[in-house]
Structures are given as C-alpha cells and as structure tokens.
C-alpha cells in the first residue's frame, strides 16, 4: 500500500455521453494532437515562404489516409484477433473498438501528404521537415489516450511512479497481486517525444537541416525511443525472430532516417529557396524566406546562386529542380 500512495492512478472515466453520442477521451487526445500538429506545421511552413493556411490542403489528405493506414497496420500485425474460423471480418473496420498503430499512420499519412503536396504545389520534403517536430507533439498528446484507456502499459515495477491498473482489466497479467504496479510507458513516451522536439529544433538550427533531413532526425529519435518502450510493454504482439513487430518497425524507422539524411545531404548540397515546386510559387506579401538562424546573414544571394549552379552540374534536371528551398525553423 505504501507503493500505491506514490503511484500514478489510472483515470476513473474514459468517456462521457453528449446526447446520443459517446465521446471517448482517447479520441479527444488524438484530435488535440492533430490540431496542435496542424498549427505547428502551418507556422513552420509559412516561415519557409508558403501561403498561410496551405497546410490545410495537405492534411485533408494526410489525416484520413493516416487513420486508414493506422487501422490496416494494426489489423495486419494482429491477425489472430480478426482472422479465424467464424470471425466477423467486418470487425476489421470497427475502428471505434480500438486498434490504431502509429507506424501505420506514418505510412498512410506520408502517402496522403505526398498527394496533398502535389495538389498544393508544395515540395514534399519541405512539408516533411516542417511537420517533423509537430509529429512528436501529436504523438505525445495522443499517448495520453492510452492512460485514459488503461492500456499498453509495461512490465510490473516497484518504482514509485508505477501505474495503477485494476486487476479486472483484461490486460492484467494472470497470477499477479491486485496491487501490482506497471511501467507507465505512455508517460515515458510523452517525455521522450517532448525532449525530441527540442533536440530536432536544435539540430535543425545548428546544421541547417533541409530536404527531408529534419524528418530523418525525427525517424531516428522516435525509432530509438519506441524500440525500448515497445520492448517493455506486455500487450499481445506478433513476434518474429524473438522480437516484437513494432520493435522491428522502430528499427526500420532508424535505418530509414539515416538513409534519408545521408542521401539528401549528398543529392542537395545547396540551399532551399522556396517551399514550392517550380512554377507553383505563391507571390503573396509574406512569400519571403526566413533563414533559420542569425548566423546565416552571411549566406547572401550570390552564395545561393553558386550553390544552385553547382547543383545543376552534379544533378539531373529533375533533381536540380528540387534543390531550391531555404533552411529555416
């Protein structure tokens, strides 16, 4: 009982009814994360010279496809829950029963963002860099939903910040005492993600990351954290070669992040001078470019022109056309 006096209690409510509608706290957390990510991304993309509000044209594709991707990934990585003799296959569509995977949302969201960027005339990599830290904010906010749902907790622990889970919970391990505490993996990931925001912004400013390199840092940071948090969770998961599915996905994210950084630094050594693809530029009053730190005052237009000229000799015409945006926060 002394442990329980310093532990983290699980919320007593998970939803409320508003007329005929049931509003789940988990859904509100996800919605809040989307709103925050949209605001942050919009401000960052606007500072890159994009039209204010153009981010809405992109997320109209990214968010729905992200949700679809999250559900598909969950179903495919938990086949025993949906595909068995006598199973109701319609349950694969019952998203309100829970089961959404972040890695699936990243894949689906990336596809949607690519489509939205093509339609809005925004460079995909410029949007990717703008959204990178916002993704961590959204994921940190969404993780609160796991706390409200009393789910996805970690191994038993005697640490004073252990999470209280009712013994009647379907995920409560059989045979453990009712007062057993568990690692609050939702809290660990929230802290890791928020620290990651500061790390990304610092590295972006210090090294003038561009052309998707900021997204690469995001993938590495999130992958490192998720590979650990996933390894101490006790919820059911498919295991391949002794490793949980999402740990494999986290390791793949790290590798992909490294590849993006290395390839893009080689392909695009010049400065970005526009968030738009050639011919789709916005010529509004705020279409100017802000560099990402005060030390870049010495990077005048002549140096940008020299960099662009160098790119034209080392890249294909199509690649050179994509090397024209400026790095900024």
WOHU-V364005 format. One record per residue. N is the residue number from 1. PHI is phi in radians with two decimals (999 if undefined). NEAR is the number of other C-alpha atoms within 8 Angstrom. D_CENTER is the distance of its C-alpha to the mean C-alpha in whole Angstrom. Layout:
# WOHU-V364005
n=<N;N>
phi=<PHI;PHI>
near=<NEAR;NEAR>
d_center=<D_CENTER;D_CENTER>
This chain:
# WOHU-V364005
n=<1;2;3;4;5;6;7;8;9;10;11;12;13;14;15;16;17;18;19;20;21;22;23;24;25;26;27;28;29;30;31;32;33;34;35;36;37;38;39;40;41;42;43;44;45;46;47;48;49;50;51;52;53;54;55;56;57;58;59;60;61;62;63;64;65;66;67;68;69;70;71;72;73;74;75;76;77;78;79;80;81;82;83;84;85;86;87;88;89;90;91;92;93;94;95;96;97;98;99;100;101;102;103;104;105;106;107;108;109;110;111;112;113;114;115;116;117;118;119;120;121;122;123;124;125;126;127;128;129;130;131;132;133;134;135;136;137;138;139;140;141;142;143;144;145;146;147;148;149;150;151;152;153;154;155;156;157;158;159;160;161;162;163;164;165;166;167;168;169;170;171;172;173;174;175;176;177;178;179;180;181;182;183;184;185;186;187;188;189;190;191;192;193;194;195;196;197;198;199;200;201;202;203;204;205;206;207;208;209;210;211;212;213;214;215;216;217;218;219;220;221;222;223;224;225;226;227;228;229;230;231;232;233;234;235;236;237;238;239;240;241;242;243;244;245;246;247;248;249;250;251;252;253;254;255;256;257;258;259;260;261;262;263;264;265;266;267;268;269;270;271;272;273;274;275;276;277;278;279;280;281;282;283;284;285;286;287;288;289;290;291;292;293;294;295;296;297;298;299;300;301;302;303;304;305;306;307;308;309;310;311;312;313;314;315;316;317;318;319;320;321;322;323;324;325;326;327;328;329>
phi=<999;-1.14;-1.18;-1.13;-1.21;-2.05;-1.44;-1.68;-1.34;-1.43;-1.02;-1.43;-2.24;-2.15;-2.80;-2.49;-1.71;-2.13;1.13;-1.44;-1.79;-1.84;-1.77;-1.56;-1.06;-1.03;-1.15;-1.14;-1.13;-1.12;-1.09;-1.10;-1.10;-1.12;-1.10;-1.08;-1.10;-1.12;-1.11;-1.11;-1.10;-1.07;-1.13;-1.22;-1.23;-1.13;-1.15;-1.49;1.78;-1.41;-1.13;-0.98;1.58;-1.15;-1.05;-1.12;-1.15;-1.53;-1.24;-1.07;-1.69;-1.17;-1.18;-1.05;-1.22;-1.14;-1.16;-1.09;-1.10;-1.08;-1.26;-1.06;-1.07;-1.07;-1.11;-1.20;-1.65;-2.31;-1.09;-1.14;-1.43;-2.24;-2.14;-2.73;-1.01;1.47;-1.20;-1.56;-1.13;-1.13;-1.14;-1.13;-1.69;-1.42;-1.14;-1.24;-1.44;1.66;1.90;-2.35;-1.91;-1.09;-1.10;-1.16;-1.18;-1.16;-1.17;-1.11;-1.13;-1.14;-1.09;-1.11;-1.13;-1.09;-1.10;-1.08;-1.14;-1.06;-1.28;-1.56;1.41;-1.55;-1.14;-1.05;-1.21;-1.14;-1.14;-1.04;-1.17;-1.17;-1.52;-0.93;-1.18;-1.13;-1.09;-1.15;-1.11;-1.11;-1.20;-1.12;-1.16;-1.13;-1.12;-1.03;-1.08;-1.14;-1.15;-1.11;-1.50;0.98;-2.45;0.96;-1.54;-1.74;-1.13;-1.04;-2.57;-1.88;-1.15;-1.11;-1.71;-1.05;-1.64;-1.40;-2.25;-1.11;-1.16;-1.43;-1.10;-1.05;-1.59;-1.20;-1.06;-1.17;1.65;-1.54;-1.05;-1.11;-1.66;-1.12;-1.79;-2.28;-1.07;-1.42;-1.08;-1.09;-1.24;-1.01;-1.24;-1.05;-1.11;-1.05;-1.15;-1.21;-1.10;-1.06;-1.04;-1.12;-1.12;-1.07;-1.10;-1.16;-1.16;-1.09;-1.26;-1.17;-1.86;0.87;-1.15;-2.78;0.91;1.60;-1.20;-1.13;-1.08;-1.05;-1.11;-1.01;-1.08;-1.16;-1.12;-1.15;-1.08;-1.07;-1.15;-1.15;-1.08;-1.40;-1.06;-1.13;-1.24;-1.86;-1.37;-2.01;-1.22;-1.05;-2.73;-1.18;-2.04;-2.21;0.97;1.38;-2.20;-1.11;-0.97;-1.26;-1.22;-1.04;-1.12;-1.15;-1.14;-1.11;-1.10;-1.08;-1.09;-1.08;-1.07;-1.10;-1.10;-1.04;-1.08;-1.15;-1.17;-1.23;-1.15;-1.35;-1.34;-2.26;-1.34;-1.46;-1.51;-1.47;-2.16;-2.80;-1.46;-1.80;-1.28;-0.96;1.58;-2.00;-1.05;-1.68;-1.95;-1.29;-1.14;-1.85;-1.42;-1.21;-1.84;-1.87;-1.33;-1.56;-2.81;-1.17;-1.22;-1.54;-1.07;-1.36;-1.55;-1.40;-1.09;-1.13;-1.18;-1.14;-1.13;-1.11;-1.12;-1.14;-1.11;-1.14;-1.09;-1.14;-1.49;-1.90;-2.10;-1.23;-0.96;-1.21;-1.18;-1.08;-1.17;-1.67;-1.73;-2.28;-2.13;-1.80;-1.41;-2.79;-1.39>
near=<5;5;9;11;6;8;12;9;7;10;8;4;6;10;8;8;8;7;5;5;6;9;10;9;11;13;9;10;13;12;8;11;14;9;8;11;13;12;8;10;13;13;9;11;14;10;11;15;13;14;10;8;7;10;11;8;10;14;12;9;13;15;10;10;13;16;12;10;14;16;15;9;12;12;12;7;9;10;8;6;7;12;8;7;4;4;7;6;7;6;7;8;6;8;9;4;5;6;8;12;10;7;10;15;16;11;10;15;16;10;10;16;13;9;10;14;13;10;7;9;10;14;12;10;9;14;13;11;13;13;13;11;12;14;9;14;14;14;11;14;13;13;13;12;14;12;11;13;9;11;8;10;14;12;9;8;9;8;6;8;9;13;13;13;12;7;7;5;8;4;6;9;5;4;4;6;5;6;8;10;13;14;12;11;11;12;9;9;13;12;9;9;13;11;8;13;12;8;8;12;10;8;10;13;12;6;6;10;11;13;14;14;14;14;12;14;12;14;12;14;10;14;14;11;10;11;13;9;12;10;8;8;11;8;7;4;8;8;8;7;4;5;8;12;11;9;13;10;10;13;11;9;12;14;9;11;15;11;9;11;12;8;8;11;10;7;8;11;9;11;13;12;9;13;15;13;12;6;5;8;9;8;6;6;5;7;10;7;10;9;10;10;7;6;5;8;6;5;8;7;6;7;8;11;8;8;11;13;8;9;13;10;6;6;10;7;7;7;9;13;9;9;14;12;13;14;13;12;11>
d_center=<38;38;34;33;34;32;29;26;27;25;25;28;27;24;25;28;30;30;33;33;29;27;24;22;20;17;17;17;14;12;14;14;10;10;13;12;9;12;15;13;12;16;17;16;17;20;21;20;23;22;23;22;20;20;16;17;19;15;13;16;16;12;12;15;14;10;12;15;13;12;15;17;15;16;20;20;19;21;24;27;26;26;29;32;36;36;32;31;29;28;26;23;23;23;20;21;22;19;17;13;11;7;8;10;8;6;10;11;9;10;14;14;13;15;18;17;18;21;22;22;23;20;19;16;15;16;13;11;12;12;8;7;8;7;4;5;8;7;6;9;11;10;12;15;15;16;19;20;21;22;20;18;20;21;25;28;28;31;29;30;26;26;25;28;27;30;32;32;29;28;26;28;30;34;36;35;36;35;34;32;29;25;22;20;17;15;16;16;12;12;14;13;9;12;14;11;11;15;15;13;15;18;18;17;20;22;22;21;18;18;18;14;15;12;9;12;12;8;8;11;11;8;10;13;12;11;15;17;16;16;19;21;20;23;21;23;21;22;24;24;26;26;22;20;18;14;16;17;13;12;15;14;11;13;16;14;13;16;18;16;17;21;21;20;22;25;25;24;26;27;26;24;26;24;21;23;24;28;30;27;27;28;31;30;31;28;27;28;26;25;25;22;25;29;30;29;32;34;32;34;34;37;34;32;34;35;32;31;35;34;31;33;36;33;31;31;32;29;27;29;28;24;25;26;23;23;21;20;18>
